[in-house]
Amino acid sequence: MLAGRAPPGAADCCRRLLSATLAAGLRPLLCGLPLCWATARRAAGQWPSPGLRVPEAAETERLVQQAQRRGVSLRRFIACPQLARTVQRCLQSGTGPGPQPVLLEFAPGPGVLTRTLLNAGVKVVALESNSVFLPNLQSLENSLDGQLKVIYGDFFRLDPLVSGTLKPPAMCSDKLFETMGLAAVPWMADVPVKVFGILPQKKERNMLWRLLFALYECNSIYRYGRVELNLFISEKEYKVLTAKPGEPRAYQALTVLWQLGCEIQLLHMEPWSSFVTNLKNGGLWIPKSVFLPNDHLCLVRLTPQQNLFTGGLKPTNGTTFIFMVKQCLAKPKSRLTDRLHSWSLDDAGKLLRQLEIPRKAQARDLYPEDYKHLFEALQNSNLFIETWFHDEALESIRNINL
């Protein structure tokens, strides 16, 4: 043995002894700090990456096929890890360095995006209604230190118009936000929570209408502030939401109300084939569209406007405004004066001149802001009577309360 050379393994023993000595000496100092590094990051809404394994597309597809049950409605899932990373970057785009809002992911299914978000340091609440997917999500929840919370519930059955006790997975938004540990914030405050999900195409239009009613009434999820929606919707519905006045077929009441109520931002477009479905034959079931393109699913961000409830528009009359717009655009080519006369407004021409709207203007020619100004003018007139929409309002509410 050479002189001065430590025996084999002695260097490792010395390093371990030195590390233990330093740790023992520093422990009293570290215990005096208010927060450790990981806790401080959690408090700031920036979680350390747990390094979770994200399953490959083929593995996810097998899991979805195993989860098939008779009678379950068609759903789509993100299976491709690359698509999940794209969506994760889109969801985190535009966020500042401060505390980030909680992300509510509804119908996560096999959890490919869920794991990708967790690896990126996002705090996630997973709302899942399919009991087949719950065990894996709950096991993932138990392996993490509070970064993931799994709730058994159905986003599409929040706050149904029924009396009595709700049977899960239907649930009240109050219960949901209480479980999430979130309190309501003022409307003018920052976004309190982000929501992500894929709308089922068979209920897509009805769900968009239900969310609109909740938005204009500050009801359901919007009781807690300007909740931001990040939704995959069909390309044809995206074209409707972003249509311009005068565009045939695309410019509808849905267009006016969403454009007035929210900032609409297209984050990403993805072909239908990129998603896995729970159809037994493995098909895609792409809804056909004759007049509008429908080759993709569009990830759209809908952020409520801070100045939505200004002037005469308030949550107390939001439903009235919705049905005024619906009645005006029920016949898009009809003249606005004809609609006003049907409401027994004899001075319709004078009212339009005050609003600088041409007398021969058709309903499809008005911009969303014009409809808001028209509604405010009607609110201030002595001739405005809300009973003109009563019967249609009740019928429409019954239709969207699925």
Number of C-alpha atoms within 10 A of each C-alpha: 6 6 5 6 9 10 9 8 8 11 12 10 11 11 11 12 12 12 12 12 11 11 12 11 11 11 10 10 9 12 10 9 9 9 12 12 11 12 14 13 15 19 12 13 19 20 21 17 14 15 12 12 10 19 16 13 18 12 13 22 22 11 16 23 16 12 16 17 13 7 6 11 11 15 19 23 22 24 26 21 18 14 16 20 16 14 21 19 15 17 20 13 10 8 10 8 9 9 13 18 19 19 22 23 23 21 25 25 29 23 24 23 25 25 24 24 23 21 19 19 19 26 23 24 22 27 24 22 22 18 12 17 18 21 11 12 23 15 11 17 18 13 11 12 11 12 22 22 20 22 19 18 23 17 21 22 19 19 19 14 10 8 6 5 8 14 8 12 19 18 20 19 19 18 12 18 15 11 13 17 8 14 12 14 15 12 21 12 10 14 19 21 19 21 20 22 20 22 21 17 18 12 12 15 15 16 19 16 20 18 19 21 20 18 26 25 17 20 17 18 22 21 19 21 23 27 21 23 22 27 19 24 22 26 22 21 22 23 17 20 21 18 19 20 18 17 12 13 12 22 22 25 23 22 22 28 24 24 21 18 21 21 14 20 13 16 18 15 16 16 12 19 14 17 18 23 23 22 19 13 8 11 11 17 12 14 11 11 11 7 10 15 14 20 18 20 25 25 26 22 23 22 19 24 16 16 12 18 15 10 10 15 18 15 17 10 14 20 18 20 21 21 19 22 21 20 16 22 22 14 15 20 15 16 17 26 22 16 19 18 13 11 17 14 18 13 12 18 18 12 19 19 11 11 13 10 18 14 15 14 15 22 25 26 20 19 17 20 13 15 19 22 15 21 20 16 16 17 17 11 12 8 13 15 12 14 11 16 17 11 9 14 18 10 10 12 14 11 12 16 16 13
